[in-house]
């Protein structure tokens, strides 16, 4: 009822790098499938190309996205994404039938037992692959959740606490030694404390007067470190949840997708090689 279905669907393979060639024989159109992130103009007398790589099977709908005439709203686009094996069989079947559009039953003419066994095999391996992929995504979700929400904040707090405790202990030890000195010789201890404080203050004033830019940079760095300490934990928690919600948040998932694309490409070429070797 949304006028998105077509008579002959464009069939593509899942996890297989493909190139689409788009042109027009009348006016300017735009071949767009928003759910797949694809949009390419179709220009008369020109062949544009677009890279296609669908990550999962399904039916993707789109429409012409360039105002082309009175029937612009009646130009649906439908891409049916199937597995590499089904795509290879579909391609071979349509090549035998000398057609480039529409689908067909690749098992036509076979026995009912063969059709059922093929269907059960496709369903079983599809469920198995989906289970493995969901298991990887589930594991990565918990891994990044534990790493960014637990490990990073705890380690950051531990290191900061250790530095603070070390500074506090060293300061207390120095102050205790000064107090013992003050008890034994209050005049010398007081003079030393006044001399030490005055020298530190004078050195700071001298640094600010002689190098105002560097002093401003030093002050800005100190303020920036304090701000980073105050806001780092919420930002790390937000990044952790964003990474956990994305299936492409780790190199492992990216490498898995690349391996699957390579495997499907090899299977697709094996189907074509087997087909043409029989000719």
C-alpha positions as CSV (number, residue, x, y, z in Angstrom):
1,X,0.0,0.0,0.0
2,X,3.1,2.3,0.2
3,X,3.8,1.7,-3.5
4,X,7.2,0.3,-2.7
5,X,6.9,-3.2,-4.1
6,X,8.1,-4.0,-7.6
7,X,7.6,-6.7,-10.2
8,X,11.3,-7.7,-10.5
9,X,13.4,-7.2,-7.5
10,X,17.1,-6.3,-7.7
11,X,18.9,-9.3,-6.1
12,X,22.2,-8.8,-4.2
13,X,24.4,-10.8,-2.0
14,X,25.0,-10.4,1.7
15,X,28.6,-9.6,2.8
16,X,29.9,-9.5,-0.7
17,X,31.6,-6.4,-2.2
18,X,29.8,-5.4,-5.3
19,X,29.7,-2.5,-7.8
20,X,26.5,-1.1,-9.1
21,X,26.3,0.7,-12.4
22,X,23.5,3.3,-12.7
23,X,22.3,5.2,-15.7
24,X,19.1,6.6,-17.3
25,X,17.5,6.5,-20.7
26,X,15.2,9.5,-20.3
27,X,15.7,12.1,-17.6
28,X,17.8,12.5,-14.4
29,X,16.8,10.1,-11.6
30,X,18.4,9.1,-8.3
31,X,18.7,5.4,-7.2
32,X,18.4,5.7,-3.4
33,X,18.0,3.0,-0.7
34,X,18.1,4.9,2.6
35,X,18.1,1.8,4.8
36,X,21.3,0.7,3.1
37,X,22.9,4.1,2.9
38,X,23.0,4.1,-0.9
39,X,22.1,7.1,-3.1
40,X,23.5,7.6,-6.6
41,X,22.3,9.8,-9.5
42,X,21.1,8.2,-12.8
43,X,22.1,10.6,-15.6
44,X,21.3,10.2,-19.2
45,X,24.4,9.4,-21.3
46,X,26.5,8.7,-18.2
47,X,27.2,5.6,-16.1
48,X,27.7,6.2,-12.4
49,X,29.0,3.5,-10.2
50,X,28.4,2.9,-6.5
51,X,30.0,0.4,-4.0
52,X,27.5,-2.0,-2.4
53,X,28.1,-4.2,0.6
54,X,25.0,-5.3,2.6
55,X,25.8,-6.6,6.1
56,X,22.7,-8.8,6.5
57,X,20.0,-10.4,4.3
58,X,16.6,-8.9,3.9
59,X,14.5,-6.7,1.7
60,X,15.5,-3.1,1.3
61,X,13.1,-0.5,-0.1
62,X,13.8,2.9,-1.7
63,X,12.4,5.4,-4.1
64,X,13.6,7.8,-6.8
65,X,15.1,10.8,-4.9
66,X,15.4,13.2,-7.8
67,X,12.3,15.1,-9.1
68,X,12.0,13.6,-12.6
69,X,8.4,14.1,-13.8
70,X,4.8,13.5,-13.1
71,X,5.4,9.9,-12.1
72,X,8.2,10.7,-9.7
73,X,6.2,9.3,-6.8
74,X,5.6,6.0,-8.6
75,X,9.2,4.8,-9.0
76,X,9.9,2.3,-6.2
77,X,13.2,0.5,-5.6
78,X,13.4,-2.9,-4.0
79,X,16.6,-4.8,-3.3
80,X,16.4,-8.4,-2.0
81,X,19.6,-9.4,-0.2
82,X,20.3,-13.1,0.0
83,X,23.2,-15.3,1.0
84,X,26.2,-15.7,-1.3
85,X,25.2,-19.3,-2.2
86,X,21.6,-18.3,-3.0
87,X,22.9,-15.4,-5.0
88,X,25.2,-17.6,-7.0
89,X,22.5,-20.1,-7.7
90,X,20.1,-17.3,-8.7
91,X,22.7,-15.8,-11.1
92,X,23.4,-19.2,-12.7
93,X,19.7,-20.0,-13.1
94,X,18.9,-16.6,-14.7
95,X,21.9,-16.9,-16.9
96,X,20.6,-20.3,-18.2
97,X,17.2,-18.7,-18.8
98,X,18.9,-15.8,-20.6
99,X,17.3,-13.1,-18.4
100,X,18.7,-10.5,-16.0
101,X,15.5,-9.7,-14.1
102,X,13.3,-11.5,-11.7
103,X,14.0,-14.5,-9.5
104,X,13.4,-18.2,-9.9
105,X,13.3,-21.4,-8.1
106,X,16.8,-22.7,-8.5
107,X,15.7,-26.1,-7.4
108,X,13.0,-26.4,-10.0
109,X,12.8,-29.8,-11.5
110,X,14.4,-31.5,-8.5
111,X,12.7,-33.9,-6.1
112,X,10.7,-32.8,-3.1
113,X,13.2,-34.4,-0.8
114,X,16.0,-32.4,-2.3
115,X,14.1,-29.2,-2.0
116,X,13.3,-29.9,1.6
117,X,16.8,-30.9,2.5
118,X,18.2,-27.7,0.8
119,X,15.7,-25.6,2.7
120,X,16.5,-27.2,6.0
121,X,20.2,-26.8,5.4
122,X,19.8,-23.1,4.5
123,X,17.7,-22.5,7.6
124,X,20.1,-24.5,9.9
125,X,23.2,-22.7,8.7
126,X,21.5,-19.4,8.7
127,X,20.4,-19.8,12.4
128,X,23.9,-21.1,13.3
129,X,25.6,-18.1,11.7
130,X,23.2,-15.6,13.3
131,X,23.7,-17.3,16.7
132,X,27.5,-17.0,16.3
133,X,27.2,-13.4,15.3
134,X,24.9,-12.5,18.1
135,X,27.2,-14.3,20.6
136,X,30.1,-12.2,19.4
137,X,28.1,-9.0,19.7
138,X,26.9,-10.1,23.2
139,X,30.4,-10.9,24.3
140,X,31.8,-7.6,23.0
141,X,29.0,-5.7,24.7
142,X,29.9,-7.1,28.1
143,X,33.6,-6.7,27.4
144,X,33.4,-3.0,26.6
145,X,30.9,-2.4,29.4
146,X,33.3,-4.0,31.9
147,X,36.3,-2.3,30.4
148,X,35.0,1.3,30.2
149,X,32.6,1.3,33.1
150,X,34.6,-0.8,35.6
151,X,38.2,-1.2,34.7
152,X,39.0,2.3,33.4
153,X,37.3,4.2,36.2
154,X,38.7,1.9,38.9
155,X,42.2,2.1,37.5
156,X,41.9,5.9,37.1
157,X,40.7,6.3,40.7
158,X,43.3,3.9,42.0
159,X,46.2,5.8,40.3
160,X,44.8,9.2,41.3
161,X,44.3,7.9,44.9
162,X,47.8,6.5,45.0
163,X,49.3,9.8,43.8
164,X,47.3,11.8,46.3
165,X,48.2,9.4,49.2
166,X,51.9,9.6,48.2
167,X,51.8,13.4,48.2
168,X,49.9,13.5,51.5
169,X,52.4,11.1,53.2
170,X,55.5,12.8,51.9
171,X,54.0,16.2,53.0
172,X,53.1,14.8,56.4
173,X,56.6,13.4,56.8
174,X,58.2,16.6,55.8
175,X,56.0,18.6,58.1
176,X,56.7,16.1,61.0
177,X,60.4,16.5,60.5
178,X,60.0,20.3,60.5
179,X,57.9,20.1,63.8
180,X,60.6,18.0,65.5
181,X,63.2,20.6,64.3
182,X,60.9,23.4,65.6
183,X,60.7,21.7,69.0
184,X,64.5,21.5,69.3
185,X,65.3,24.9,67.7
186,X,62.3,27.1,67.1
187,X,64.2,30.1,65.9
188,X,66.1,28.3,63.1
189,X,63.0,26.3,62.1
190,X,60.9,29.4,61.9
191,X,63.5,31.2,59.9
192,X,63.9,28.3,57.5
193,X,60.1,28.1,57.0
194,X,59.9,31.8,56.3
195,X,62.8,31.7,53.9
196,X,61.4,28.7,52.1
197,X,57.9,30.2,51.7
198,X,59.3,33.6,50.6
199,X,61.6,31.9,48.1
200,X,58.7,29.9,46.6
201,X,56.5,33.0,46.4
202,X,59.3,35.1,44.9
203,X,60.1,32.5,42.4
204,X,56.5,32.2,41.4
205,X,56.2,36.0,41.0
206,X,59.5,36.2,39.1
207,X,58.2,33.4,36.7
208,X,54.9,35.3,36.2
209,X,56.7,38.6,35.5
210,X,59.5,37.3,33.2
211,X,57.3,34.7,31.4
212,X,53.7,35.7,31.6
213,X,52.7,33.6,28.6
214,X,54.3,30.4,30.0
215,X,52.8,31.2,33.4
216,X,49.3,31.6,31.8
217,X,49.9,28.3,29.9
218,X,50.9,26.6,33.2
219,X,47.8,27.9,35.0
220,X,45.6,26.9,32.1
221,X,47.0,23.4,32.1
222,X,46.4,23.1,35.8
223,X,42.8,24.2,35.4
224,X,42.3,21.9,32.5
225,X,43.6,18.9,34.4
226,X,41.1,19.7,37.2
227,X,38.3,20.0,34.7
228,X,39.3,16.7,33.0
229,X,39.4,14.9,36.3
230,X,35.9,16.2,37.1
231,X,34.3,15.3,33.8
232,X,36.3,12.3,32.6
233,X,34.3,9.6,34.4
234,X,30.9,10.6,32.9
235,X,32.4,10.9,29.5
236,X,34.0,7.5,29.7
237,X,30.7,6.0,30.9
238,X,28.9,7.6,27.9
239,X,31.6,6.4,25.5
240,X,31.3,2.9,26.9
241,X,27.6,2.7,26.4
242,X,27.9,4.2,22.9
243,X,30.6,1.6,22.0
244,X,28.5,-1.2,23.5
245,X,25.5,-0.2,21.4
246,X,27.5,-0.3,18.2
247,X,28.3,-3.6,16.5
248,X,31.3,-2.0,14.8
249,X,32.9,-0.7,18.0
250,X,35.9,-3.0,18.0
251,X,38.5,-4.2,15.5
252,X,37.4,-7.8,16.2
253,X,34.0,-7.2,14.7
254,X,35.5,-5.3,11.7
255,X,37.9,-8.2,11.1
256,X,35.1,-10.7,11.4
257,X,33.1,-8.8,8.7
258,X,36.1,-8.6,6.4
259,X,36.7,-12.3,6.8
260,X,33.1,-13.1,6.0
261,X,33.3,-10.8,2.9
262,X,36.5,-12.7,1.7
263,X,34.9,-16.0,2.4
264,X,31.7,-15.1,0.5
265,X,33.7,-13.7,-2.4
266,X,35.6,-17.0,-2.7
267,X,32.3,-19.0,-2.5
268,X,30.8,-16.8,-5.2
269,X,33.7,-17.3,-7.5
270,X,33.7,-21.0,-6.8
271,X,30.0,-21.2,-8.0
272,X,30.9,-19.3,-11.2
273,X,34.0,-21.5,-11.8
274,X,31.9,-24.6,-11.3
275,X,29.2,-23.4,-13.6
276,X,31.5,-22.3,-16.5
277,X,33.7,-25.4,-16.1
278,X,30.7,-27.5,-17.1
279,X,30.2,-25.5,-20.3
